[in-house]
């Protein structure tokens, strides 16, 4: 299994480029930050076997997602979208339970209360993962 993380800047008009990178680098799962897509959805990437789960509330900032190839996408058993900076996808692979988190930490210029809320949200998500389950944070 090959995992990655990419601050994409925006997903708009980059899905085909991302699919090409998946194929070239033989990546199975990638965490995406700064997608700048609005909604809490899942999207099939036409003709590629890839599936993207994402969350975002503003077209001009934040947004995270997790894209998974066809060999692992059917192993997804749960998706949790905490906010526009935290998404978790849980997979069952054999006897292993794997939690993939895509996280976009607050940047300079945000209010201290916004930063505190982010860290509280992340701690809450992490506390909800049983110790015996594996975590990948991207």
MARBA-3410 file (N, C-alpha, C, O; in Angstrom, 1 decimal):
138
0.9,-1.2,0.0,0.0,0.0,0.0,0.9,1.2,0.0,1.8,1.4,0.8 ~ 0.6,2.1,-0.9,1.4,3.4,-1.0,0.5,4.6,-0.7,-0.6,4.7,-1.3 ~ 0.9,5.3,0.4,0.1,6.5,0.8,0.8,7.8,0.5,2.1,7.8,0.5 ~ 0.1,8.8,0.4,0.7,10.1,0.1,-0.2,11.2,0.7,-1.3,11.0,1.1 ~ 0.4,12.4,0.6,-0.3,13.6,1.1,0.1,14.8,0.1,1.2,14.9,-0.2
-0.9,15.6,-0.3,-0.6,16.6,-1.2,-1.5,17.9,-0.9,-2.7,17.8,-0.9 ~ -0.8,19.0,-0.7,-1.5,20.3,-0.7,-1.7,20.7,-2.1,-0.8,21.2,-2.8 ~ -2.9,20.5,-2.6,-3.2,20.6,-4.0,-3.5,22.1,-4.5,-3.4,22.4,-5.7 ~ -3.7,23.0,-3.5,-4.0,24.4,-3.8,-5.4,24.6,-4.3,-6.1,25.5,-3.8 ~ -6.0,23.8,-5.1,-7.4,23.7,-5.5,-7.6,22.5,-6.3,-6.7,22.1,-7.1
-8.7,21.8,-6.2,-9.0,20.6,-7.0,-9.6,21.0,-8.3,-9.7,20.2,-9.3 ~ -10.1,22.2,-8.4,-10.8,22.6,-9.6,-9.9,22.4,-10.8,-8.8,23.0,-10.9 ~ -10.4,21.7,-11.8,-9.7,21.3,-13.0,-8.4,20.6,-12.8,-7.6,20.6,-13.7 ~ -8.2,19.9,-11.7,-7.0,19.2,-11.5,-7.2,17.7,-11.3,-6.3,16.9,-11.0 ~ -8.4,17.2,-11.4,-8.7,15.8,-11.1,-8.0,14.9,-12.1,-7.4,13.9,-11.7
-7.9,15.3,-13.4,-7.2,14.4,-14.4,-5.7,14.4,-14.1,-5.1,13.4,-14.2 ~ -5.2,15.5,-13.7,-3.8,15.6,-13.3,-3.5,14.7,-12.1,-2.5,14.0,-12.1 ~ -4.3,14.8,-11.1,-4.2,14.0,-9.9,-4.3,12.5,-10.3,-3.5,11.7,-9.8 ~ -5.2,12.1,-11.2,-5.4,10.7,-11.6,-4.1,10.3,-12.3,-3.7,9.1,-12.1 ~ -3.5,11.1,-13.1,-2.2,10.8,-13.8,-1.1,10.5,-12.8,-0.3,9.6,-13.0
-1.0,11.4,-11.8,0.0,11.2,-10.8,-0.2,9.9,-10.0,0.8,9.2,-9.8 ~ -1.5,9.6,-9.7,-1.8,8.3,-9.1,-1.2,7.1,-9.9,-0.5,6.3,-9.4 ~ -1.5,7.1,-11.2,-1.0,6.1,-12.1,0.5,6.0,-12.2,1.1,4.9,-12.0 ~ 1.1,7.2,-12.4,2.6,7.2,-12.5,3.3,6.8,-11.3,4.3,6.0,-11.3 ~ 2.9,7.3,-10.1,3.6,7.0,-8.8,3.1,5.8,-8.1,3.6,5.3,-7.1
2.0,5.1,-8.7,1.5,3.9,-8.1,1.0,4.1,-6.7,1.3,3.3,-5.8 ~ 0.4,5.2,-6.5,-0.2,5.6,-5.1,-1.6,4.9,-5.0,-2.3,4.9,-6.0 ~ -1.9,4.4,-3.8,-3.2,3.8,-3.6,-4.1,4.8,-2.9,-5.3,4.8,-3.2 ~ -3.6,5.6,-2.0,-4.4,6.5,-1.2,-3.6,7.8,-1.0,-2.4,7.8,-0.7 ~ -4.3,8.9,-1.2,-3.7,10.2,-1.0,-4.6,11.1,-0.2,-5.8,11.2,-0.5
-4.0,11.8,0.8,-4.7,12.8,1.5,-4.5,14.2,0.8,-3.4,14.5,0.4 ~ -5.6,14.9,0.7,-5.5,16.2,0.0,-5.9,17.3,0.9,-6.8,17.2,1.7 ~ -5.1,18.4,0.8,-5.4,19.6,1.6,-5.6,20.8,0.6,-5.1,20.8,-0.5 ~ -6.4,21.8,1.1,-6.7,23.0,0.3,-7.4,22.6,-1.0,-7.1,23.1,-2.1 ~ -8.4,21.8,-0.9,-9.2,21.4,-2.1,-10.0,22.5,-2.6,-10.2,22.7,-3.8
-10.5,23.3,-1.7,-11.4,24.5,-2.0,-12.7,24.1,-2.7,-13.2,24.8,-3.5 ~ -13.1,22.9,-2.4,-14.4,22.4,-3.0,-15.4,22.5,-1.8,-15.1,22.2,-0.7 ~ -16.7,22.8,-2.2,-17.7,23.0,-1.2,-18.6,21.8,-1.2,-19.0,21.2,-2.2 ~ -18.9,21.3,0.1,-19.8,20.2,0.2,-19.2,19.1,1.0,-18.0,19.1,1.4 ~ -20.0,18.1,1.3,-19.6,16.9,2.0,-20.0,15.7,1.1,-21.1,15.2,1.3
-19.2,15.4,0.2,-19.6,14.4,-0.8,-18.5,13.4,-1.1,-17.4,13.4,-0.6 ~ -18.9,12.4,-2.0,-18.0,11.5,-2.6,-18.1,11.6,-4.1,-19.3,11.8,-4.6 ~ -17.0,11.4,-4.8,-17.1,11.6,-6.3,-16.2,10.5,-6.9,-15.1,10.3,-6.5 ~ -16.8,9.8,-7.9,-16.0,8.9,-8.7,-15.3,9.8,-9.8,-15.9,10.7,-10.3 ~ -14.0,9.4,-10.0,-13.3,10.1,-11.0,-13.4,9.3,-12.3,-12.8,8.2,-12.4
-14.2,9.8,-13.2,-14.5,9.1,-14.5,-13.4,8.3,-15.1,-12.3,8.9,-15.4 ~ -13.6,7.0,-15.3,-12.7,6.2,-16.1,-11.4,5.9,-15.4,-10.5,5.3,-16.1 ~ -11.3,6.2,-14.1,-10.0,5.9,-13.5,-10.0,4.9,-12.4,-9.0,4.3,-12.0 ~ -11.2,4.6,-11.9,-11.3,3.7,-10.7,-11.1,4.4,-9.4,-11.1,3.7,-8.3 ~ -10.8,5.7,-9.4,-10.5,6.4,-8.2,-11.8,7.0,-7.6,-12.8,7.3,-8.4
-11.8,7.1,-6.3,-13.0,7.7,-5.6,-12.4,8.7,-4.6,-11.5,8.5,-3.9 ~ -13.1,9.9,-4.6,-12.7,11.0,-3.7,-13.8,11.3,-2.7,-14.9,11.5,-3.1 ~ -13.4,11.3,-1.5,-14.3,11.8,-0.4,-13.8,13.1,0.0,-12.6,13.3,0.2 ~ -14.7,14.1,0.2,-14.2,15.5,0.5,-15.2,16.2,1.4,-16.3,15.9,1.5 ~ -14.7,17.3,2.0,-15.5,18.2,2.7,-14.9,19.6,2.6,-13.7,19.8,2.7
-15.8,20.6,2.5,-15.3,22.0,2.4,-16.5,22.9,2.5,-17.7,22.5,2.2 ~ -16.3,24.1,3.0,-17.4,25.1,3.1,-17.1,26.4,2.4,-18.0,27.3,2.4 ~ -16.0,26.6,1.9,-15.6,27.9,1.3,-14.8,27.6,0.0,-13.8,26.9,0.0 ~ -15.2,28.2,-1.1,-14.5,28.0,-2.4,-13.1,28.7,-2.4,-12.3,28.4,-3.3 ~ -12.8,29.6,-1.5,-11.6,30.3,-1.6,-10.5,29.9,-0.5,-9.4,30.3,-0.5
-10.9,28.9,0.4,-9.9,28.4,1.4,-10.3,27.1,2.0,-11.5,26.7,1.9 ~ -9.3,26.4,2.5,-9.5,25.2,3.2,-10.0,24.1,2.3,-9.9,24.1,1.1 ~ -10.7,23.1,3.0,-11.2,21.9,2.3,-10.1,20.8,2.3,-9.0,21.0,2.0 ~ -10.6,19.6,2.6,-9.7,18.4,2.6,-10.4,17.3,1.9,-11.7,17.3,1.8 ~ -9.7,16.3,1.5,-10.2,15.1,0.9,-9.3,13.9,1.0,-8.1,14.1,1.3
-9.8,12.8,0.7,-9.0,11.6,0.6,-9.4,10.8,-0.7,-10.6,10.5,-0.9 ~ -8.5,10.6,-1.5,-8.7,9.8,-2.8,-8.1,8.4,-2.7,-7.0,8.3,-2.2 ~ -8.9,7.4,-3.1,-8.5,6.1,-3.0,-8.7,5.3,-4.3,-9.7,5.6,-5.0 ~ -7.7,4.5,-4.6,-7.8,3.8,-5.9,-8.7,2.6,-5.8,-9.2,2.2,-4.7 ~ -8.9,1.9,-6.9,-9.9,0.8,-7.0,-9.6,-0.4,-6.2,-10.4,-1.1,-5.8
-8.3,-0.6,-5.8,-7.9,-1.7,-5.0,-8.3,-1.6,-3.6,-8.4,-2.6,-2.8 ~ -8.6,-0.4,-3.1,-8.9,-0.2,-1.7,-10.2,0.5,-1.5,-10.7,0.5,-0.3 ~ -10.8,1.1,-2.5,-12.0,1.9,-2.3,-13.2,1.1,-1.8,-14.1,1.6,-1.0 ~ -13.3,-0.2,-2.1,-14.4,-1.0,-1.6,-14.1,-1.5,-0.2,-15.0,-2.1,0.4 ~ -13.0,-1.2,0.4,-12.7,-1.5,1.8,-13.0,-0.4,2.7,-12.9,-0.6,4.0
-13.6,0.7,2.2,-14.0,1.8,3.1,-15.3,1.4,3.8,-16.3,1.0,3.2 ~ -15.2,1.6,5.1,-16.4,1.2,5.9,-17.0,2.4,6.6,-18.2,2.3,7.1 ~ -16.3,3.5,6.7,-16.8,4.7,7.4,-16.1,6.0,6.9,-14.9,5.9,6.6 ~ -16.8,7.1,6.9,-16.3,8.4,6.6,-16.8,9.4,7.6,-18.0,9.5,7.8 ~ -15.9,10.1,8.2,-16.3,11.2,9.2,-15.7,12.5,8.7,-14.5,12.6,8.5
-16.6,13.4,8.6,-16.2,14.8,8.2,-16.4,15.7,9.4,-17.5,16.0,9.7 ~ -15.3,16.1,10.1,-15.4,16.9,11.3,-15.6,18.3,11.0,-16.5,19.0,11.6 ~ -14.9,18.9,10.0,-15.0,20.3,9.6,-14.3,20.4,8.3,-14.0,19.4,7.7 ~ -14.2,21.6,7.8,-13.5,21.8,6.5,-12.0,21.6,6.5,-11.3,21.8,5.5 ~ -11.5,21.2,7.7,-10.0,20.9,7.8,-9.7,19.5,8.3,-8.5,19.2,8.5
-10.7,18.7,8.5,-10.5,17.3,9.0,-11.5,16.4,8.4,-12.7,16.6,8.5 ~ -10.9,15.3,7.8,-11.8,14.2,7.3,-11.1,12.9,7.6,-9.8,12.8,7.6 ~ -11.9,11.9,8.0,-11.3,10.6,8.3,-12.1,9.5,7.5,-13.3,9.5,7.4 ~ -11.3,8.6,6.9,-11.8,7.5,6.1,-11.3,6.2,6.8,-10.1,6.1,7.0 ~ -12.2,5.3,7.2,-11.8,4.1,7.8,-11.9,2.9,6.8,-12.9,2.8,6.2
-10.8,2.1,6.7,-10.8,1.0,5.8,-10.6,-0.3,6.7,-9.9,-0.3,7.7 ~ -11.1,-1.4,6.2,-10.8,-2.7,6.7,-10.0,-3.5,5.7,-10.6,-3.8,4.6 ~ -8.8,-3.8,6.0,-7.9,-4.5,5.0,-7.4,-5.7,5.7,-6.5,-5.7,6.5 ~ -8.0,-6.8,5.4,-7.7,-8.1,6.1,-8.1,-8.0,7.5,-9.3,-7.6,7.9 ~ -7.2,-8.2,8.4,-7.4,-8.1,9.9,-7.1,-6.7,10.4,-7.2,-6.5,11.6
-6.7,-5.8,9.5,-6.2,-4.5,9.9,-7.3,-3.5,9.7,-8.0,-3.4,8.7 ~ -7.5,-2.6,10.7,-8.4,-1.5,10.6,-7.5,-0.2,10.5,-6.7,0.0,11.4 ~ -7.7,0.5,9.4,-6.8,1.6,9.1,-7.6,2.9,9.0,-8.6,3.0,8.2 ~ -7.2,3.9,9.8,-7.9,5.2,9.8,-7.0,6.2,9.0,-5.8,6.4,9.5 ~ -7.5,6.7,8.0,-6.7,7.7,7.2,-7.3,9.1,7.5,-8.5,9.3,7.3
-6.5,10.0,8.0,-7.0,11.3,8.3,-6.3,12.3,7.3,-5.0,12.3,7.2 ~ -7.0,13.2,6.7,-6.5,14.3,5.9,-6.8,15.5,6.8,-8.0,15.8,7.1 ~ -5.7,16.3,7.1,-5.9,17.4,8.0,-5.1,18.6,7.4,-4.0,18.5,6.9 ~ -5.8,19.7,7.5,-5.2,21.0,7.1,-5.2,22.0,8.2,-6.2,22.6,8.6 ~ -4.0,22.1,8.9,-3.9,22.9,10.1,-4.0,24.3,9.8,-3.7,24.8,8.7
-4.5,25.1,10.8,-4.7,26.5,10.6,-3.4,27.3,10.3,-2.4,26.9,10.8 ~ -3.6,28.3,9.4,-2.4,29.0,9.0,-2.3,30.3,9.7,-3.2,30.7,10.5 ~ -1.2,31.0,9.5,-1.0,32.3,10.1,-2.1,33.3,9.6,-2.6,33.2,8.5 ~ -2.5,34.1,10.5,-3.6,35.0,10.2,-5.0,34.7,10.7,-5.9,35.5,10.7 ~ -5.1,33.4,11.1,-6.4,33.0,11.7,-6.4,33.4,13.1,-5.4,33.6,13.8
-7.6,33.6,13.6,-7.8,34.0,15.0,-7.4,32.9,15.9,-7.6,31.7,15.6 ~ -6.9,33.2,17.1,-6.5,32.1,18.1,-7.7,31.2,18.4,-7.5,30.0,18.6 ~ -8.9,31.7,18.5,-10.1,30.9,18.7,-10.3,29.9,17.6,-10.7,28.7,17.9 ~ -10.0,30.2,16.4,-10.2,29.3,15.3,-9.1,28.2,15.4,-9.4,27.0,15.1 ~ -7.9,28.6,15.7,-6.8,27.6,15.9,-7.1,26.6,17.0,-6.9,25.4,16.9
-7.6,27.2,18.1,-8.0,26.3,19.3,-9.1,25.3,18.9,-9.0,24.2,19.3 ~ -10.1,25.8,18.2,-11.2,24.9,17.8,-10.7,23.8,16.9,-11.1,22.7,17.0 ~ -9.7,24.1,16.0,-9.2,23.1,15.1,-8.5,22.0,16.0,-8.8,20.8,15.8 ~ -7.6,22.4,16.9,-6.9,21.4,17.7,-7.9,20.6,18.6,-7.7,19.4,18.8 ~ -8.9,21.2,19.1,-10.0,20.5,19.9,-10.7,19.5,19.0,-10.9,18.3,19.4
-11.0,19.9,17.8,-11.7,19.0,16.8,-10.8,17.8,16.5,-11.3,16.6,16.5 ~ -9.5,18.0,16.2,-8.6,17.0,15.9,-8.4,16.0,17.1,-8.4,14.8,16.9 ~ -8.3,16.6,18.3,-8.2,15.7,19.5,-9.4,14.8,19.6,-9.3,13.6,20.0 ~ -10.6,15.4,19.4,-11.8,14.6,19.5,-11.9,13.5,18.5,-12.3,12.4,18.9 ~ -11.5,13.7,17.3,-11.4,12.7,16.3,-10.4,11.6,16.7,-10.8,10.4,16.6
-9.3,12.0,17.1,-8.2,11.0,17.5,-8.7,10.2,18.7,-8.4,9.0,18.8 ~ -9.3,10.8,19.7,-9.8,10.1,20.9,-10.9,9.0,20.5,-11.0,8.0,21.2 ~ -11.6,9.2,19.4,-12.6,8.3,18.9,-12.1,7.1,18.2,-12.8,6.2,17.9 ~ -10.7,7.0,18.0,-10.1,5.9,17.3,-9.6,4.9,18.4,-8.7,5.3,19.1 ~ -10.1,3.7,18.4,-9.6,2.7,19.4,-8.1,2.5,19.2,-7.5,2.5,18.1
-7.4,2.2,20.3,-5.9,2.0,20.3,-5.4,0.9,19.3,-4.3,1.1,18.8 ~ -6.2,-0.1,19.1,-5.7,-1.2,18.3,-5.8,-0.9,16.8,-5.3,-1.7,16.0 ~ -6.5,0.2,16.5,-6.6,0.6,15.0,-5.4,1.4,14.6,-4.9,2.2,15.4 ~ -4.9,1.3,13.4,-3.8,2.0,12.9,-4.3,3.4,12.3,-5.4,3.5,11.9 ~ -3.3,4.4,12.4,-3.7,5.7,11.9,-2.6,6.2,10.9,-1.4,6.0,11.2
-3.0,6.8,9.9,-2.2,7.5,9.0,-2.7,9.0,8.9,-3.9,9.2,8.6 ~ -1.8,9.9,9.2,-2.2,11.3,9.3,-1.5,12.1,8.2,-0.3,12.1,8.2 ~ -2.2,12.6,7.2,-1.6,13.3,6.1,-2.1,14.7,6.0,-1.7,15.5,5.1
END
